Amino acid sequence: MADMPAVTPQRPAAHTPAAEPPVEASPVDGTALDEAVAFTSDLIRIDTSNRGGGDCRERPAAEYVAERLAAAGLEPVLLERTPGRTNVVARIPGSDPSADALLVHGHLDVVPADPAEWSTDPFSGEVRDGVVWGRGAVDMKNTDAMVLAVVRAWARAGAVPRRDIVLAYTADEEDSAVDGAGFLADRHAGLFEGCTEGLGESGAFTVYNGPRRPLYPIAAGERGTAWLKLTARGTAGHGSKPNRANAVSRLAAAVARIGEHTWPVRLTDTVAACITELAALQGLHIDPRARSTDLDELLPKLGPAGSALVEGTLRNSANPTMLDAGYKVNVIPGTATAYADGRTLPGGEEEFLTTLNDLTGPDVEWEFHHRTDALQAPVDGRTFAVLRESVERFAPDGRVVPFCMAGGTDAKQFSRLGITGYGFSPLRLPPDFDYWSLFHGVDERVPVDALHFGVRVLDHALRTL
């Protein structure tokens, strides 16, 4: 499909809420369910491994998506900052022109996979025993496929959402997003005119808080990204001689201090809401902000989901990840570098800066390698209520809870356009399905039934919102 020029949509200046009509019967049919599986498999077979540093090519996957959107009567635009690093954007007109638009976004790239570690070809897209196998099955070609199947079902049935919906299939999410959502936000903001809220990855999947107690956490926040580069300088010399200005020793000491540091608890609104709801489901009525509440002691009482959903978002963090120094065993180098994955909570940025200055000390310099702000989204308004109802309608035995992501998504890039983001990629998973380990893990896979569930939930949510 040929590239198309970006056209700024014309929207009314005012967005006056209108009376909400009842949602019509679902247009989801057997074709939509089959397409969700087929599209997931097809997209997995298109290798879009992002190795960082620009080593990725999403264009074949982008063209695949664009062709199917065009067949549904939409006018997709293909946009590139770098040749081959392709994004797809399309707008679906809603029935209420006064309503704010809704962004639905997913990324087309995946993290690399080593075939030697897998029990099947990671880019086979094989469907076996009711499961779709391959890199991207949960992160996040499955959701790309489900959204595509929903949109095509609407076209067949003549269904129209209440709000304009802007679809964005992005490149480069698994690295810096400079060729993906960051590029779209900076250079093509007009395509997102009117969008006030967005739905993206990692939310509304099943987490079991004990036998037969399924939870569906919806992301309403993300910690900020604060990737770090640390550099120590010293005096180069022979490895056999005393050296009190050894760059490797200086760096190693700083890295050890960073890795061993215990950060103080910093409770955000999203995490407080998560704790409150998890506690209530356990029959506990507590105020997580009360001085008497020891959150570290409380976590085990919240059930198995307590640690999974809360522990990683109670604090800022910085974990050393890479070291680079020297070129020969008997030569002390003059410089040594390291990298660390830092994350910050809303309001915790100053604490992070001060702490890193203290931990690195006078002999090690540090700088941000990549940085984005933390996010929070309301959990007490209509949007979260609709997302909650949409999940629980199709999973009546489950309960939705809000949570904050320990990591991050493209929602950070789109937030620069004033778009409030939620993580909403619904999947109903069996009790023995370890979603967390498969996310960037080996033998990534998704049950066919989970995709069918996701299509139904997305259809209802997107038409109700």
N, C-alpha and C positions, 0 to 999 in steps of 0.2 A: 504494500500500500504506500502510495506516495506521501511525502511529508505535506502537511497542510498548515497554512499560516494560523498563528494564534489570533483569535478574535475575541475581544473583550465583550462579554455578554452585557446587554443593557437590562438593568434591573431597576425597579422602583426605589426611590431614595428612602421611603418609609416602609417599615415592615410591621404592619398592624395585624395582631393575632386575629384569626378568623375562627368561627365556630367549627369544631371538628366533626366532620361527618363520620358515621360508623364505617369501619373498615369492611370492605366487601369480601366475599368469599375468596379464599386463596386461589390464585392462578397456578400454584405449583402442581404439576402433573408428573406422570411417570417419566416423561421426556426430560423434565428438569432434573429429576433425581439421577437418571442415567447420565445426563450431561455433566453433572457435578463430578461424578466418578471418572468419566472419560476425560474431561478437561484436566482434572488433577493428574491423571496418568500421563496425558500428553505433555503437560507442562514440565513434569518431572523429567521426561525424556529429553527435554531441551536443556542441555547443561549450561547453566548460568552461574557457575561457581565464581564467587568474588574472593580473590586472593589478596585484595588490597592493593594500593598503589596504582589503581587504574586497570588491573589485570582482570577484566571481566567483559562480557559482551551480552547484553540483555536483548539486543534487537530481534533475534528470531522469536523469542517469547513475546515481545511487544507486538510484533506483526501478527502472531497467532491470536492474541487477545483482540487486536484492532479489527482483524477480519471478522471475528465473531460478533463484535459490537456493531460493526457496519451491517452485518446480515440481520441484526435486530432493529435496523432503521436509525441507528445513531450515527453521529459524525465524529469519529475519534480523531484526535490530533496527535501525531507522533513528534516528539520534541527531544533534541539532543544537545547537550553542551559539548560532548566529546563523541566523535563518530563511533557508532556501535553501542553507546550507553543510552539506550532509548527509553523514554517515558511515554505513557499513553494517557490522555485526558479526554473525557467525554462528559457531556451534560444531558441529563434526562429532565425535560420540563415537567414541573409539578402542576397539580390542579389549582393550587392557590398561589397566584402570582404575588400576593402580599407577604407570603411566608418566607422566613429566612431559608437559605439553601443549606443542604447537608452534604458534607464531604465523606465519601467512603473510599479509603485508600488501602492499598496492599503493595508489597514490593515483589519484584520479579527475580531478584538475585538470591542466591543461597550461599551458605558457607561451604567450603570444600569438603569432600568426602574421600577417604582412602579406601578403594575397593578391597584391599587386602584385609581390612578390619570388618567388613560386612559379610553377612551370610548370603546376600544377593547383590546383584549389580545395583549400586546406589542410583543409577540413572536409567534403570529399566522401566520404572513405572508399573511394575508387575502387579496385577490384581490376583491375589491368591488367598484362599481360605477366608474370604470376606474382608480382606485388608488390602489397601493400596500401599506399596512399598516404594521407598526412594527418598533421596534428599529433597526436602521441600514439602514432604507429606504433611508436616505440622507447622513448618516455618518457611513460607506461608502460602505455597502454591495451592494448598487445599482451600484456603479462604478466597484467593484469587478466583479459583474455579467455581466456588459456591456463589459468589457475587455474580459472576458471568452467567451462571445457570439461572439465577433469579431474574436478572435483567431480560434474558431471552424468553423466559416464561411470561413475563409481563407483556412483551411485544406480541407473543402469540395470542394472549388473552385480551389484549387491549387495555390492560390495567395501567393506572397512572398513580404515582405516589402523590401525597399531599404537597410535599416540598420539592423544589428542584433538587436533584441529586447529582453531584459532581463526582464522577469516578476517576480515580488517579491510580494507575499501575506504575510504580516507580522503579528506577534503577538505584543501585549503590546504597541501599539501606544497611547492608552488612558491613560497610566501611564508614566513610565520612558523610555520605549523602550529598557530596558536592556535585555529583553528576545526576542526582535524583531529586528528592524532595527539596533539598536546599536550593538547587538550580531552579526548580519550578517556583518556589516562594520568592526568589530574588528576581527572576527574569520574566515570569509569566503569571504574576499575581492576578491579572485581570480575569484569568480563567476561573478563579475561585471567588469572583465577585458575589457578595451576598452570603457566603458560607460563614456560619457562626459556630457550628459544631462539626466534629468529625468522628468517624468510627474507624478504628484500625485494628492492629493485631494484638493477640495475647489477652484474651478475656472470654468469660462465659464457657469455659471448658470444665469438665467434671473433676473435682478434687474430693476424695472421700475422707470424711472426718470420722472414721470408724466404719464398721460394717453397716451397710444399708443406710448410710447418712451422706448422700451426695450433696456437695456444695457446688455453686457455679460463681466463682469470683469474677466480677467485672472490674476492669482497671479504671480507676478514676484519679490516677496520679502516676508520675514517674520521677525517680530520682534524677538529678542533673548529672550530666557526663563531665568528668574532669580528668581526662587522661593526661598523664604526666610524663615529662622527660627530665631525668636527673643527670647532671654532669659533674663529675669530680675531676679536678686537675691537681697534678702534683709534679714531682721531678722524675723524669725518665732515668733509668739506670740499669746496671747489671743486677740480675736477680740474686746474686750471691752476696751483695754488699748491703749493709744497713741502709735503710731509707725511711726517714721519718715523715716524708711527704709522698707516701705511696698512694696514688690515685685509686687503685683497686681497694686498698684497705679502707680508705675514706668512704668510698661508695658503698662497700659492703656493710660498714657500720651504719650508714644512713638507711640502707635498705632494710637491715634487721630492725632498726628502731621503728620504721614505718610498718613493717609486717607484724610487729608485736604490739603495736599501740592499740589500746582499747578506747574507742570513741564514746563520748557521753550520749545518753539517750536524748533524742530530739523528736518529740511526738508531733506529727502533723495531723491536720483535720481528717485526711483520708484514712490514715492508719488508726487514728482514734475511733473512727466510725467502724472500721473493720474489727477492731478488738471488741468494741461494744456489742456488735452483732454476733460475733463468734462466742462471746461469753454468754449472751442471752440464750443461744442455742444449746449451751451446756447447762442452762439453769442458773447461771451466775449473773447477778445484777451489780455491776461495778462501774465506777467512774475511772476511766484510764488516766484522767488528768489529776486525780486526787493525789495529794502528797503521800498518802499512806499506801498507794498502789505501787508495788514493785513489779514492773513490767517483765523483767527477766524471770522472776518467780512465777508470774501469772501465765507465761506462754505454755508450759506443759499442761496447764489446766484447760486450755482451749481446744485440746484434742490434737490429733496428728496434723491438722491443717494449720495450727497455730504457728509452728515453725516455718512451714512452707510459705505462708502468706504474710507473716508479720516480721519474723526475725531479721530478714535482710533489709528491712526498711525502717528500723528503729533508730538508725544512726547514719552519719556520714561514714565513708569508708575509703581506704586506699590499700590496694593489694599489689605488691610487686609482681611483675609478669615477665620481664625480659631483662637480660644482662648482656653487655657487649664491652669487652676490654681486652687489650693485648693482642699480640700476634705470634709470640714465641715464649716457651716456658721459662727461659732464663733471662727474659727482658721485662723489666718493670715499665709499663707504658706511662706516658705523660698524662693521658686522659682515660676516663672510664665512664660509660653511660649505662643507664638503666631506664626502664619504663614501668609505670604502675597504672592500674585501672582505678581511678578515683571516682567517687560518686557523692553527690551532695543532695541534701534535703532542702525544701523551701525554707529560707531564713537561715540556713547553715553555711552560707558561702564565706562569711567573715571568719567563722570558726575554722573552716577548712584552710583558709590562707594562713592564719596565725599558727595553726597546728603544724602545717607543712614546713613553715619557716623554722619552728622549734625543732622538729624531727630531723630535718636535713642538716642543720647546724651551719657553721661558718665555712666549712670546707666543700660543701656541695651546693651547686646552683640548681634551681628547678624552674621549669616553665610548663605552661599548658600545651600539650601536644594536640588536644582537641577538647572543645568545651561547649556545652549547651546547658540551658537553664532547666531547673526542676519544674514539674507541672503539677497542678492540682485541678480537679474538675468537681463541680457540685454533685453531691449524692442525695440531696434533699429536694430536688426539683423534678419537673415533669420528665425530662429526658431519661434520667436514671430510672424513674418509675416505669416508663415504657419499656426500657431494656429489661428490667426485672420481670415485668409481667409477660413479656414475649418469651423469655426463657422458661419461666415457671408454667406457662400455658402448655408447653410441650414436654416439660419435665415436672409433673405435679408432685413428685416425691422429693424434688430437690429444693434447695434454698439458695437464693442469690445473696452474695455479700460483696461489698466494695473492697478493693485492695489497691495498694500502690506497687507499681513495678519496681523491682530492684535495679533493672537495666533501663533501656530506653528504646524508642521507636521513632518513626518518621513524624509522629505527632509533635515532636519538639520543633521540627522545621516548619510545619504548618502553623504552629502557635504564633510564629512571627507575623502571621496574617490576621491574628485575633481569633483563631479557630480553637475552640475548646475541645480537647480530645479525650475519647474513651477507648479502652481496649475491648473489642467485642468481636471475637471470632468463634462463634458457638460450636461446641462439639460435645456430644454425650458419649462418654467413654466408660468402658467396663471397669470393675474394681481392680483388676490386675494390670491395668494399662498405666504404665509409669510415664505420664506426659512429660514431667520435668526432665527425666533422663534422656528422652528422645529429642528434646529441643536442642539442636546442634549435636546430637549424639549419634551413635552407631545404630544401624538397622531402623532408621526413622520410618514410621509407618502410621497409617490412620485407618480405622475401621470404616467400611462402606456405610454402615448404619450411622456413624457419627457425621458423615457428610450429608446424609439424608436429613438428619436432625438439624444440622446447621442451615441447610437451604430453607427449611420450613420456618426456623426462628428468624433468620435474616429477612425473609419475605415479609413476615408479620411486622417485625420491628421497623423496617424501612418504609412500609406503607402507612404505619401508624404514626411515626415520628413526624 
